[in-house]
């Protein structure tokens, strides 16, 4: 095996494109103490570093590593007596002034001044909390009318323009009028009062009529929520006397309009029990749609719940009167039980038959924002 000369000059002459002969520079060995002198690093990173605060003097190689002594600081001149902010200086401090944090400062007051006779307490201060339902000033008249549960704000503007609302005995037709605390507002001659919004959910039992007052009805749904709140609430939508399930009560006119307006079709789910099994042909017919006296109607979803095919689950968005019963009766079936199990994003979970509860904050926010099917 050939041995190549690894010397620096011969290697460069063999492989470099430049064929000129080069000679390696001899290495100079220097002792550790004989390294060339360099200035020490700056002791500060202040961007305003100047020559006045640099380290003065130069080191010799033998003095490397030894920091020069810091020059003595000149004595500060004594402050004249007139410049003292708190009077005459004594051995115990400034005469007549407390010592401690904040004492002796030329601006502001001492933190302990005037507090010596105040009793110390460990109780936490209670600050007033913001209550959005508390009237603190003027409110718009349409909002006041809507909060009373009569209608929505948009409908309230129409009632005001029609001259049906009065403030302190004076009929108001100008939109944007504001109501002050203590004003008497009347609608159609009856006094109304702006109240905070209340939302109740009832699991309606059979035999109760969905109405406020009915002389011909033995029992109404208002009896089931009697004493629940001091505000006057109204049922949203209707469930007939023999129907069961979810029923919402509120005095929020905007929510009532959103859930009951025919153009705003909201999802409802029912459990239906029939007097006879539902055939496959009628099952398909209900899914495709049937023609009733007031137009065509169909179920968005339909399914059997039990093997006997008498229990059926249906989903519908139409809000027409007795629409579910009429669709089955159109095909010759009688509905023996109709239970609404889903309405406006609400369910009957943990709510017994005939019981009611207030909606949670999340449920109210979903109703107002429309974040439900």
C-alpha positions in Angstrom: 0.0 0.0 0.0 1.4 3.3 -1.0 2.2 5.8 1.7 1.4 9.4 1.0 3.4 12.1 2.4 1.1 14.0 4.8 3.2 17.1 5.1 1.4 20.3 4.6 3.3 21.6 1.6 3.3 18.4 -0.4 -0.4 17.7 0.2 -1.4 21.1 -1.1 0.8 20.8 -4.1 -0.7 17.4 -5.0 -4.4 18.1 -4.8 -4.9 21.9 -5.0 -5.8 23.4 -8.3 -3.3 26.2 -7.6 0.1 24.5 -8.3 2.1 27.2 -6.6 4.3 25.9 -3.8 3.2 26.9 -0.3 5.0 26.6 2.9 3.3 26.2 6.2 3.9 29.1 8.7 5.8 28.0 11.7 3.8 27.7 14.9 4.9 30.1 17.6 4.5 28.7 21.1 3.8 31.2 23.8 3.6 30.8 27.5 0.3 31.2 29.3 1.5 34.3 31.1 2.7 35.9 27.9 -0.6 36.1 26.0 -1.3 39.4 24.3 -3.0 42.0 26.5 -6.8 42.5 26.1 -9.1 44.9 27.9 -11.4 43.4 30.5 -15.1 43.0 29.6 -17.5 45.8 30.4 -19.0 45.5 33.9 -22.3 47.0 32.8 -24.8 46.6 30.0 -26.3 50.0 30.5 -27.0 51.6 27.0 -25.9 54.9 28.5 -22.5 53.6 29.4 -19.9 56.5 29.1 -16.2 56.9 29.6 -16.9 58.3 33.1 -18.0 55.0 34.5 -15.6 52.7 32.7 -12.9 50.8 34.5 -9.9 53.1 34.5 -6.3 52.1 33.9 -4.6 49.4 31.8 -3.4 46.1 33.0 0.0 44.7 32.4 0.4 41.0 31.7 1.6 40.4 35.2 -1.3 42.2 36.7 -4.0 40.3 34.7 -6.8 39.1 36.8 -6.3 41.7 39.5 -9.1 44.3 39.5 -8.0 47.9 40.3 -9.3 49.4 43.5 -12.5 51.4 43.1 -11.9 55.1 43.6 -13.4 56.6 46.8 -16.8 58.2 46.4 -16.8 61.9 47.2 -18.8 62.9 50.3 -22.3 64.1 49.6 -22.8 67.7 50.7 -25.1 68.2 53.6 -28.7 69.1 52.8 -29.7 72.5 54.1 -32.3 72.5 56.9 -34.9 74.3 54.8 -35.0 71.4 52.3 -36.1 68.9 55.0 -39.8 68.2 54.3 -40.9 67.2 57.8 -39.2 69.5 60.2 -36.2 69.2 62.5 -34.1 66.1 62.6 -33.7 64.4 66.1 -32.1 61.3 67.4 -35.4 59.4 67.2 -36.1 60.6 63.7 -38.1 63.6 62.4 -39.8 65.4 65.3 -43.5 65.1 65.4 -43.8 62.7 62.5 -44.3 58.9 62.5 -41.6 56.6 61.2 -42.0 53.6 59.0 -43.0 52.9 55.5 -43.9 56.1 53.7 -42.5 58.3 56.5 -40.2 61.2 55.5 -41.4 61.3 51.9 -41.8 64.8 50.5 -45.0 63.9 48.5 -48.2 62.3 49.8 -49.2 61.4 53.3 -47.9 58.8 55.6 -49.5 55.4 55.4 -50.0 55.3 59.2 -51.1 58.9 59.6 -54.6 59.3 61.1 -55.0 55.5 61.6 -53.7 55.1 65.2 -57.1 55.4 66.7 -58.9 53.2 64.1 -59.7 49.7 65.4 -58.1 46.9 63.4 -60.4 44.3 62.0 -59.9 41.1 60.1 -63.3 41.1 58.5 -63.4 41.2 54.7 -65.1 44.2 53.2 -68.3 43.4 51.3 -68.7 45.5 48.1 -72.1 45.8 46.4 -72.5 43.4 43.5 -74.0 44.3 40.2 -77.6 43.1 39.7 -78.7 43.3 36.1 -82.4 42.9 37.0 -82.4 45.9 39.4 -83.6 49.1 37.8 -81.0 51.8 38.4 -82.4 54.4 36.0 -84.5 55.0 32.9 -85.4 52.1 30.6 -87.0 52.2 27.1 -90.8 51.9 27.1 -90.8 49.0 24.7 -88.4 47.0 26.9 -90.6 47.8 29.9 -93.7 46.5 28.2 -91.8 43.4 27.0 -90.5 42.6 30.5 -94.0 42.6 31.8 -94.6 39.5 29.6 -97.3 41.0 27.3 -95.3 40.7 24.0 -91.9 41.1 22.4 -90.1 44.4 22.0 -91.0 44.6 18.3 -94.7 44.0 19.0 -94.4 46.5 21.9 -93.4 49.2 19.4 -96.6 48.5 17.4 -98.7 48.8 20.5 -97.1 52.0 21.5 -97.6 53.5 18.0 -101.3 52.5 18.2 -101.8 54.5 21.4 -102.4 51.6 23.7 -99.7 52.5 26.3 -99.8 55.4 28.7 -97.3 56.8 31.2 -98.7 58.6 34.3 -102.1 59.0 32.6 -100.7 60.4 29.3 -100.9 58.3 26.1 -97.5 57.9 24.5 -97.0 57.2 20.8 -93.4 58.3 20.3 -91.0 55.4 20.0 -87.9 55.6 22.2 -89.7 57.1 25.2 -88.1 56.1 28.5 -89.7 55.1 31.7 -88.3 56.4 35.1 -88.4 54.5 38.3 -91.8 55.2 40.0 -93.7 55.9 36.7 -97.1 54.3 36.3 -97.4 52.5 33.0 -100.7 51.1 31.7 -101.7 48.9 28.8 -105.3 49.1 27.7 -106.1 50.7 31.0 -104.5 48.0 33.1 -101.4 48.7 35.1 -98.3 46.8 34.2 -95.0 46.4 35.9 -91.6 45.6 34.4 -90.3 42.5 36.1 -87.2 40.4 35.9 -87.4 37.5 33.5 -88.3 34.1 35.0 -88.1 30.7 33.2 -89.9 27.6 34.5 -90.0 24.1 33.1 -93.0 21.8 34.0 -93.5 18.1 33.3 -97.2 18.4 32.7 -99.4 15.5 33.8 -102.6 14.4 32.1 -105.9 16.2 32.9 -104.6 19.8 33.1 -105.6 22.5 30.6 -102.9 24.8 29.3 -104.5 28.2 30.1 -104.3 30.9 32.6 -108.0 30.9 33.6 -110.9 28.7 32.4 -114.2 28.6 34.2 -115.1 25.4 32.4 -111.8 23.6 33.2 -111.5 21.7 36.5 -107.7 22.0 36.6 -105.2 24.3 34.9 -101.4 24.2 34.6 -101.2 27.4 36.7 -102.2 25.4 39.7 -99.1 23.2 39.4 -96.7 26.2 39.6 -98.6 28.2 42.2 -96.2 30.0 44.5 -93.2 29.2 42.4 -92.4 33.0 41.8 -93.9 36.4 42.5 -93.7 37.3 38.8 -96.6 36.7 36.5 -95.5 34.0 34.0 -97.3 32.6 31.0 -97.2 29.1 29.3 -95.2 29.0 26.0 -97.3 27.2 23.4 -100.0 24.7 24.3 -100.4 21.0 25.3 -104.0 19.8 25.2 -105.7 18.3 28.2 -104.8 14.7 27.5 -101.1 15.4 26.5 -98.1 15.0 28.7 -94.6 16.3 28.8 -92.5 19.5 28.7 -94.2 22.9 29.1 -92.2 26.1 29.4 -93.4 29.2 31.4 -91.8 32.6 31.2 -92.5 36.4 31.2 -89.9 37.0 28.5 -91.9 38.2 25.4 -88.9 37.8 23.0 -88.4 34.1 24.0 -92.2 33.4 23.7 -92.3 34.9 20.2 -89.2 32.9 19.1 -90.6 29.6 20.2 -94.2 30.0 19.1 -94.0 32.0 15.8 -95.1 29.7 12.9 -92.2 30.9 10.6 -89.6 29.9 13.2 -90.1 26.1 13.1 -88.6 24.6 16.3 -87.8 21.0 16.8 -90.1 18.9 19.1 -89.9 15.2 19.9 -92.9 13.1 21.1 -93.4 9.6 22.3 -96.7 8.4 20.8 -98.7 5.3 22.0 -101.3 4.1 19.5 -104.4 1.8 19.9 -103.0 -0.6 17.2 -99.7 -1.5 15.7 -98.4 0.9 13.0 -98.0 -0.8 9.7 -95.0 -0.4 7.4 -97.0 1.2 4.7 -98.5 3.8 7.1 -95.0 4.3 8.5 -93.7 5.3 5.1 -96.7 7.5 4.4 -96.2 9.5 7.6 -92.5 10.0 6.7 -93.4 11.2 3.2 -96.3 13.4 4.2 -100.1 13.4 4.4 -102.6 16.0 3.2 -104.8 17.5 5.9 -107.5 20.1 5.8 -105.0 22.9 6.4 -102.2 21.6 4.1 -99.6 19.0 3.9 -97.8 17.7 7.0 -95.0 15.1 7.6 -92.7 13.9 10.3 -89.0 14.8 10.0 -88.1 11.5 11.8 -90.2 8.5 12.9 -89.2 5.2 14.4 -90.7 2.3 16.4 -89.8 2.2 20.1 -91.1 -1.2 21.0 -91.5 -4.6 19.3 -95.3 -4.4 19.4 -95.1 -1.3 17.1 -97.7 0.6 19.1 -95.1 3.0 20.6 -93.6 5.4 18.1 -91.1 8.2 18.4 -91.6 11.2 16.1 -89.8 14.4 15.5 -91.6 17.4 14.0 -90.9 21.1 13.4 -94.5 22.2 12.6 -96.3 24.1 15.3 -99.9 23.7 14.1 -102.7 22.8 16.5 -102.9 19.1 17.4 -100.8 18.3 14.4 -99.5 15.0 15.7 -102.9 13.6 16.7 -104.5 14.7 13.4 -101.8 13.0 11.3 -102.3 9.6 13.0 -106.1 10.0 13.0 -106.0 10.8 9.2 -104.7 7.2 8.7 -107.3 5.6 11.1 -105.2 5.4 14.4 -106.2 6.7 17.8 -103.5 8.3 20.0 -103.9 6.9 23.5 -100.8 8.7 25.0 -98.9 11.7 23.7 -95.7 12.7 25.7 -93.5 15.6 24.6 -89.9 14.6 25.7 -87.9 17.3 23.9 -88.6 21.0 23.4 -86.3 24.0 22.6 -83.2 22.1 23.7 -84.8 21.0 27.0 -85.5 17.5 28.2 -87.4 15.8 31.1 -84.2 14.4 32.7 -84.6 14.1 36.5 -88.0 15.9 36.4 -90.9 13.9 37.8 -94.4 14.0 36.4 -96.2 17.1 37.8 -92.9 18.7 39.1 -91.3 21.9 37.9 -87.9 23.6 38.1 -86.2 26.8 37.2 -83.9 26.8 34.1 -80.2 27.0 34.7 -78.1 29.9 33.5 -76.7 27.8 30.6 -80.2 26.8 29.5 -81.4 30.4 29.5 -78.4 31.4 27.5 -79.1 28.7 24.9 -82.7 29.9 24.6 -81.7 33.5 24.1 -78.9 32.7 21.6 -80.9 30.0 19.7 -78.1 27.4 20.2 -80.5 24.5 20.0 -82.3 22.6 17.3 
